[in-house]
Amino acid sequence: MEQIASGAEEAAGAAQESLAAIAGIVGRLAEARERADASRQSTTAFQTLLAETGVQITSSVADLPGRSAITEQVEMGVAVRMACLDVLTRRSRGVEGWA
């Protein structure tokens, strides 16, 4: 019986340590969330490469009104690629220009 009681006490102690560790992690996550919420007031979201919304970046960040530059970056990227294609294909299209 003593062995069973000793094992139960050890298990209870280990469980208490695990709960304390989990509580510490939860506390740090809550602090990180508070810091993230506070930083959102002055943060602008940029994405340098194509991103899969919901996987690499959440839609709540990607679509922040007034603070996300991602939509503008995509629009400008399309315009730049179209301009490059225009310039680079002018000779084959018989259009005078840079190329």
C-alpha positions in Angstrom: 0.0 0.0 0.0 2.9 2.3 0.8 4.2 1.9 -2.8 0.8 2.8 -4.2 0.5 5.9 -2.0 4.1 6.9 -2.9 3.4 6.5 -6.6 0.2 8.5 -6.3 2.0 11.3 -4.5 4.7 11.3 -7.2 2.0 11.4 -9.9 0.2 14.3 -8.1 3.5 16.2 -7.8 4.3 15.7 -11.5 0.7 16.8 -12.4 1.1 19.9 -10.3 4.4 20.8 -12.0 2.8 20.2 -15.4 -0.2 22.4 -14.5 2.2 25.1 -13.3 4.2 24.9 -16.6 0.9 25.1 -18.6 -0.2 28.1 -16.6 3.1 29.8 -17.3 2.7 29.2 -21.0 -0.9 30.5 -21.0 0.2 33.6 -19.1 3.0 34.3 -21.6 0.6 33.7 -24.6 -1.8 36.2 -23.0 1.0 38.8 -22.6 2.0 38.2 -26.2 -1.6 38.7 -27.4 -1.9 41.9 -25.4 1.4 43.2 -27.0 0.2 42.2 -30.5 -3.2 43.9 -29.9 -1.4 47.1 -28.8 1.0 47.0 -31.7 -1.8 46.7 -34.2 -2.6 50.3 -33.6 0.6 51.4 -35.4 1.5 48.4 -37.6 1.3 48.2 -41.4 1.1 44.8 -42.9 3.3 44.1 -46.0 3.8 40.8 -47.8 6.9 40.4 -50.0 5.9 37.3 -51.8 2.6 35.6 -52.8 0.8 34.6 -49.6 -1.9 32.0 -49.1 -4.4 33.9 -47.0 -5.5 31.9 -44.0 -2.3 29.8 -44.1 0.7 32.1 -44.2 -1.1 35.2 -43.1 -4.6 35.6 -41.6 -7.2 37.5 -43.5 -7.7 39.7 -40.4 -4.2 41.0 -40.9 -4.1 40.9 -44.7 -7.3 42.9 -44.9 -6.7 45.5 -42.2 -8.4 48.7 -43.5 -6.0 51.5 -43.8 -3.1 49.5 -42.4 -2.6 46.7 -44.9 -0.5 47.6 -48.0 -0.9 44.1 -49.4 -3.8 44.9 -51.8 -1.9 48.0 -53.1 1.3 46.0 -53.5 -0.6 43.4 -55.6 -2.2 46.1 -57.7 1.1 47.9 -58.3 2.8 44.6 -59.0 0.3 43.8 -61.7 0.8 47.2 -63.3 4.6 46.9 -63.2 4.5 43.5 -64.8 2.1 44.7 -67.5 4.4 47.7 -68.3 7.4 45.3 -68.5 5.6 43.0 -70.9 4.6 46.0 -73.0 8.2 47.3 -73.3 9.7 43.9 -73.8 7.3 42.8 -76.6 7.2 46.1 -78.5 9.7 44.9 -81.2 7.7 41.7 -81.8 4.5 43.7 -82.1 6.0 46.2 -84.4 5.6 49.1 -82.0 8.4 51.7 -81.6 9.8 52.1 -78.1 12.6 51.2 -75.8 13.3 47.6 -76.8 
